[in-house]
Amino acid sequence: MDESCRIPPPPKPHTSSRIISGVMAYLSMHMENSCPRSAYLAALLLNRIADDPENDEQLRLQAQRLAEAIENTEKRYAHSPSAPTHRVKHHE
C-alpha cells in the first residue's frame, strides 16, 4: 500500500472533540495526498457527529453539510476522466 495513504486508527468513540480531531486528521491527509479512504473516513466521522442528539444543533448541521460536501466531491472525482489519481507532495 502507498505510504502516503496509510490511515491511522480512528479516535476512541463517543467524545465529539476526539471525533472532530479525527475528522481534521483525515481531511488533512486527504488534502495532502488525495487519499480517498481518508475522505471517506472523515465523512463517516462527521455523520456520527451529525447523528448524535447530544451534540449542539449547529454542530450537527455543519457536520452534516461537510459530510455531504465530501461525499459529493468524491462522487464527482470518481466520475471525472481527468480526476487526479494522486498528488505529488511538494516540499519547500
Buried (B, 14 or more C-beta within 10 A) or exposed (E): EEEBBEBEEBBEEEEBEBBBEBBEBBBEBBEEBBBEBBBBBBBBBBBBBBEBEEBEEEBBEBBBEBBBEBBEEBEEBEEEEEEEEEEEEEEE
